[in-house]
């Protein structure tokens, strides 16, 4: 680890025509909840806008931990599926960059947290598939909802959050077939997989379906920070 607080990279959007003040320009952007969550949990936040995938390993080598943030739907071709009519438009540059970041973090054993899309992309990176639409997890467009999540005993997630909790949620896609070496470590009441991870030994990797950056519970991010500090 670098001296002081661990450096945590967070993947970002690259958006055309973002507006602020008098400006309307292309922008690399990220909801402020993500860096704030890293900072509140004891880390330093670094934004990682989409780049050419060949640079991912070099970027990850400079980090103590990595967060793959939420965002648009993963393009179904990435897991061998035809797009559902309700699946959003592809973000191909971001898919390629974030998949390369995930592969680099797994190879280098850098602690890795996937949030919402980040969890789904982690599953796809390891050969899993996605449910392209489910109801009840994004009730109002543009408004976060909430629902309870129950941990699976004996998992890394359960070690961080041992009790059932209510979490901020906004998504319409979810894990279908688990990727190689992954297990489900939390579920929603309707059975939706809400967290995934490898068996809880060795390299720290976790994906969560909800949005911890929109809540007050720091425990998942603190576990990432602890792993980054120890690495």
C-alpha positions as CSV (number, residue, x, y, z in Angstrom):
1,X,0.0,0.0,0.0
2,X,1.1,3.6,-0.6
3,X,1.9,5.7,2.5
4,X,-1.2,7.1,4.3
5,X,-4.7,6.5,3.2
6,X,-5.1,3.8,0.5
7,X,-5.7,5.0,-3.1
8,X,-9.0,3.7,-4.4
9,X,-9.8,4.1,-8.1
10,X,-13.4,4.5,-9.2
11,X,-14.6,4.0,-12.8
12,X,-16.6,6.8,-14.3
13,X,-18.9,7.9,-17.1
14,X,-17.7,9.7,-20.2
15,X,-20.7,11.9,-21.2
16,X,-21.2,14.1,-24.2
17,X,-22.7,17.6,-23.6
18,X,-22.7,17.6,-19.8
19,X,-23.8,21.0,-18.5
20,X,-22.5,23.0,-15.5
21,X,-22.4,26.8,-15.1
22,X,-22.1,28.4,-18.5
23,X,-20.5,25.3,-20.0
24,X,-21.7,22.4,-22.1
25,X,-18.8,20.1,-22.8
26,X,-17.9,16.4,-22.9
27,X,-17.1,15.4,-19.4
28,X,-15.8,12.5,-17.3
29,X,-18.2,12.4,-14.4
30,X,-19.3,10.4,-11.4
31,X,-22.1,10.9,-8.9
32,X,-20.4,12.5,-5.8
33,X,-21.7,9.7,-3.5
34,X,-18.9,7.4,-4.8
35,X,-15.9,9.5,-3.9
36,X,-17.6,10.6,-0.7
37,X,-18.2,7.0,0.4
38,X,-14.5,6.2,-0.2
39,X,-13.4,9.3,1.7
40,X,-15.8,8.7,4.6
41,X,-14.5,5.1,4.9
42,X,-10.9,6.2,5.1
43,X,-9.6,6.1,1.5
44,X,-8.4,8.5,-1.2
45,X,-10.6,8.6,-4.3
46,X,-9.2,8.7,-7.8
47,X,-11.5,8.9,-10.9
48,X,-10.8,6.5,-13.8
49,X,-12.5,7.7,-17.0
50,X,-12.8,5.3,-19.9
51,X,-9.4,4.7,-21.6
52,X,-8.0,2.1,-24.0
53,X,-8.2,-1.3,-22.4
54,X,-4.5,-1.9,-22.9
55,X,-3.8,0.7,-20.2
56,X,-5.9,-0.9,-17.5
57,X,-3.2,-3.0,-16.0
58,X,-0.9,0.0,-15.7
59,X,-3.7,2.0,-14.0
60,X,-4.6,-0.8,-11.6
61,X,-0.9,-1.2,-10.7
62,X,-1.0,2.3,-9.2
63,X,-4.0,1.6,-7.0
64,X,-4.6,0.0,-3.6
65,X,-8.2,-0.9,-4.4
66,X,-10.7,-0.6,-7.2
67,X,-14.4,0.3,-7.4
68,X,-16.4,-0.4,-10.6
69,X,-19.3,2.0,-10.3
70,X,-22.9,1.8,-11.4
71,X,-24.2,3.0,-14.7
72,X,-25.7,1.8,-18.0
73,X,-26.6,-1.8,-18.9
74,X,-23.9,-4.2,-19.9
75,X,-24.2,-4.9,-23.7
76,X,-25.7,-8.4,-23.9
77,X,-23.3,-9.5,-26.6
78,X,-20.7,-9.6,-23.8
79,X,-22.5,-12.6,-22.4
80,X,-23.7,-14.2,-25.6
81,X,-27.3,-12.9,-25.5
82,X,-29.6,-10.9,-27.8
83,X,-30.7,-7.6,-26.4
84,X,-34.1,-7.4,-24.7
85,X,-36.3,-4.5,-25.9
86,X,-36.0,-3.0,-22.4
87,X,-32.2,-3.2,-22.3
88,X,-30.6,0.2,-22.6
89,X,-28.3,1.4,-25.4
90,X,-24.7,0.0,-25.2
91,X,-21.8,1.8,-23.6
92,X,-19.1,-0.1,-25.5
93,X,-16.1,2.0,-24.6
94,X,-17.0,1.8,-20.9
95,X,-17.7,-2.0,-21.1
96,X,-14.3,-2.6,-22.7
97,X,-12.5,-0.4,-20.2
98,X,-14.2,-1.7,-17.1
99,X,-13.8,-5.3,-18.1
100,X,-10.1,-4.7,-18.6
101,X,-9.9,-3.0,-15.2
102,X,-11.7,-6.0,-13.6
103,X,-9.4,-8.5,-15.3
104,X,-6.3,-6.5,-14.2
105,X,-7.5,-6.3,-10.6
106,X,-8.2,-10.0,-10.5
107,X,-4.8,-10.8,-12.0
108,X,-2.9,-8.5,-9.7
109,X,-5.0,-9.4,-6.7
110,X,-6.0,-5.8,-6.1
111,X,-9.1,-5.5,-3.8
112,X,-12.2,-5.0,-6.0
113,X,-15.7,-3.8,-5.2
114,X,-18.4,-3.8,-8.0
115,X,-21.5,-1.7,-7.4
116,X,-24.7,-2.4,-9.3
117,X,-23.5,-2.4,-12.9
118,X,-20.1,-3.1,-11.5
119,X,-21.3,-6.3,-9.8
120,X,-23.1,-7.4,-13.1
121,X,-19.9,-6.7,-15.1
122,X,-17.8,-8.7,-12.6
123,X,-20.2,-11.6,-13.1
124,X,-19.9,-11.3,-16.9
125,X,-16.1,-11.0,-16.8
126,X,-16.1,-14.4,-15.1
127,X,-18.4,-16.0,-17.7
128,X,-21.7,-15.4,-16.1
129,X,-24.9,-14.1,-17.6
130,X,-27.5,-11.5,-16.7
131,X,-31.3,-11.2,-16.4
132,X,-32.0,-8.2,-18.7
133,X,-35.1,-7.0,-16.9
134,X,-36.8,-7.6,-13.6
135,X,-39.5,-5.6,-11.9
136,X,-39.7,-4.1,-8.5
137,X,-36.1,-2.8,-8.0
138,X,-36.6,0.6,-9.7
139,X,-40.1,1.7,-8.9
140,X,-39.8,5.4,-10.0
141,X,-37.6,6.5,-12.9
142,X,-34.7,8.5,-11.5
143,X,-35.6,7.9,-7.8
144,X,-33.7,5.4,-5.6
145,X,-35.9,3.0,-3.7
146,X,-35.0,0.5,-1.0
147,X,-35.6,-3.1,0.0
148,X,-34.1,-5.6,2.5
149,X,-31.1,-7.7,1.7
150,X,-30.3,-10.9,3.6
151,X,-26.6,-12.1,3.9
152,X,-25.6,-15.7,3.3
153,X,-23.8,-16.9,6.5
154,X,-20.1,-17.6,6.2
155,X,-19.5,-15.2,3.3
156,X,-17.3,-12.2,3.0
157,X,-20.4,-10.0,2.8
158,X,-21.9,-11.5,5.9
159,X,-18.6,-10.8,7.8
160,X,-19.0,-7.2,6.9
161,X,-22.8,-6.9,7.4
162,X,-24.1,-9.9,9.4
163,X,-27.7,-8.9,9.7
164,X,-30.5,-8.2,7.3
165,X,-30.4,-4.5,6.2
166,X,-32.4,-2.2,4.1
167,X,-30.4,-0.9,1.2
168,X,-30.7,1.9,-1.5
169,X,-31.6,0.3,-4.8
170,X,-32.1,1.3,-8.4
171,X,-31.7,-1.3,-11.1
172,X,-33.6,-3.5,-13.6
173,X,-30.9,-6.1,-14.4
174,X,-29.5,-8.8,-12.2
175,X,-27.2,-11.8,-12.1
176,X,-28.6,-14.9,-13.8
177,X,-26.0,-17.7,-14.1
178,X,-23.1,-17.0,-11.8
179,X,-19.6,-16.6,-13.2
180,X,-16.9,-19.1,-12.7
181,X,-15.7,-19.2,-9.1
182,X,-18.5,-16.9,-7.8
183,X,-21.0,-17.6,-5.1
184,X,-24.1,-15.6,-4.1
185,X,-23.6,-13.9,-0.7
186,X,-26.9,-12.0,-0.3
187,X,-30.4,-12.1,-1.6
188,X,-33.5,-9.9,-1.9
189,X,-36.8,-11.1,-0.6
190,X,-37.8,-12.1,-4.2
191,X,-34.7,-14.3,-4.5
192,X,-32.7,-11.8,-6.6
193,X,-28.9,-12.3,-6.1
194,X,-27.8,-9.1,-4.3
195,X,-24.2,-9.8,-3.7
196,X,-21.5,-12.1,-5.3
197,X,-18.0,-13.0,-4.3
198,X,-15.4,-15.8,-4.6
199,X,-15.2,-18.1,-1.6
200,X,-14.1,-15.8,1.3
201,X,-10.5,-16.7,1.4
202,X,-7.6,-14.9,-0.2
203,X,-8.1,-12.1,-2.6
204,X,-10.8,-9.6,-1.5
205,X,-13.5,-9.3,-4.2
206,X,-17.2,-8.4,-3.7
207,X,-20.0,-7.2,-5.9
208,X,-23.2,-5.7,-4.5
209,X,-26.4,-5.0,-6.5
210,X,-27.5,-1.9,-4.5
211,X,-26.0,1.5,-4.1
212,X,-24.1,1.9,-0.8
213,X,-22.9,5.4,-2.0
214,X,-26.6,6.5,-1.5
215,X,-26.8,5.4,2.1
216,X,-25.1,5.8,5.5
217,X,-23.8,2.3,6.0
218,X,-20.0,2.4,5.5
219,X,-19.3,-1.2,6.3
220,X,-18.9,-2.6,2.8
221,X,-16.6,0.2,1.8
222,X,-14.6,0.0,5.1
223,X,-14.0,-3.7,4.4
224,X,-12.6,-2.8,1.0
225,X,-10.4,0.0,2.6
226,X,-9.2,-2.5,5.2
227,X,-8.2,-5.0,2.4
228,X,-6.5,-2.2,0.5
229,X,-4.6,-1.2,3.5
230,X,-3.4,-4.7,4.2
231,X,-2.5,-5.5,0.6
